[in-house]
Amino acid sequence: EAAAAASEGSIAHHFYLRITPEGLVIEIIEADDEPLFASASAAPAPLLPLLIEVLAPVLQTTSNAIAVVGHTDAVPFGGAHYSNWELSADRANAARRLLIGAGLPEDRISRVTGKAAVEPLVPDPLAPQNRRISVTLLREDVR
């Protein structure tokens, strides 16, 4: 069912690919009214597991180590003990658990990182596209 939805392009706008010095980055992007996570939470919204179910089999066709990074928008969150830094790291770990649950071997995960809002994907720091998970297929000489 997930593969059928992906082939129809109904979820394609949630994926953005780019090449970096580290490797191929697959951005899983939030869109207006289509959240990846519950608001102000690391609990996945129904969309994220669907997107992971589409992505995991593709990742399994490779042998590269994988880095998972959580990103937030610039809306201030939390206080002294829980901020966008913790939220982004918790979301990255939630995505890691979903990838493993979808069949990706745990030993393929090289690192899990939270970046808060320091690396926006789009210029508007409050844009939903900045709330995302980056999954990088690391080059063989990067780990």
VENCOR-V208597 format. One record per residue. N is the residue number from 1. RES is the residue in one small letter. NEAR is the number of other ideal C-beta (glycine too) atoms within 8 Angstrom. Layout:
<<N & RES & NEAR> <N & RES & NEAR>>
This chain:
<<1 & e & 4> <2 & a & 8> <3 & a & 8> <4 & a & 7> <5 & a & 11> <6 & a & 11> <7 & s & 6> <8 & e & 6> <9 & g & 6> <10 & s & 6> <11 & i & 12> <12 & a & 7> <13 & h & 6> <14 & h & 11> <15 & f & 12> <16 & y & 7> <17 & l & 8> <18 & r & 7> <19 & i & 6> <20 & t & 7> <21 & p & 4> <22 & e & 9> <23 & g & 11> <24 & l & 8> <25 & v & 12> <26 & i & 12> <27 & e & 12> <28 & i & 15> <29 & i & 13> <30 & e & 11> <31 & a & 9> <32 & d & 4> <33 & d & 4> <34 & e & 8> <35 & p & 11> <36 & l & 14> <37 & f & 14> <38 & a & 8> <39 & s & 5> <40 & a & 5> <41 & s & 7> <42 & a & 9> <43 & a & 7> <44 & p & 12> <45 & a & 9> <46 & p & 6> <47 & l & 11> <48 & l & 15> <49 & p & 10> <50 & l & 11> <51 & l & 13> <52 & i & 14> <53 & e & 9> <54 & v & 13> <55 & l & 14> <56 & a & 12> <57 & p & 10> <58 & v & 7> <59 & l & 13> <60 & q & 8> <61 & t & 5> <62 & t & 6> <63 & s & 2> <64 & n & 10> <65 & a & 9> <66 & i & 14> <67 & a & 14> <68 & v & 17> <69 & v & 14> <70 & g & 16> <71 & h & 15> <72 & t & 14> <73 & d & 11> <74 & a & 10> <75 & v & 7> <76 & p & 6> <77 & f & 9> <78 & g & 9> <79 & g & 5> <80 & a & 2> <81 & h & 4> <82 & y & 7> <83 & s & 10> <84 & n & 13> <85 & w & 8> <86 & e & 10> <87 & l & 18> <88 & s & 15> <89 & a & 12> <90 & d & 11> <91 & r & 15> <92 & a & 15> <93 & n & 12> <94 & a & 13> <95 & a & 16> <96 & r & 11> <97 & r & 8> <98 & l & 12> <99 & l & 16> <100 & i & 11> <101 & g & 7> <102 & a & 12> <103 & g & 8> <104 & l & 12> <105 & p & 6> <106 & e & 6> <107 & d & 4> <108 & r & 10> <109 & i & 14> <110 & s & 8> <111 & r & 6> <112 & v & 10> <113 & t & 10> <114 & g & 13> <115 & k & 10> <116 & a & 11> <117 & a & 12> <118 & v & 5> <119 & e & 6> <120 & p & 13> <121 & l & 11> <122 & v & 7> <123 & p & 5> <124 & d & 7> <125 & p & 9> <126 & l & 7> <127 & a & 11> <128 & p & 10> <129 & q & 10> <130 & n & 16> <131 & r & 12> <132 & r & 12> <133 & i & 14> <134 & s & 12> <135 & v & 15> <136 & t & 14> <137 & l & 10> <138 & l & 13> <139 & r & 8> <140 & e & 5> <141 & d & 3> <142 & v & 9> <143 & r & 4>>
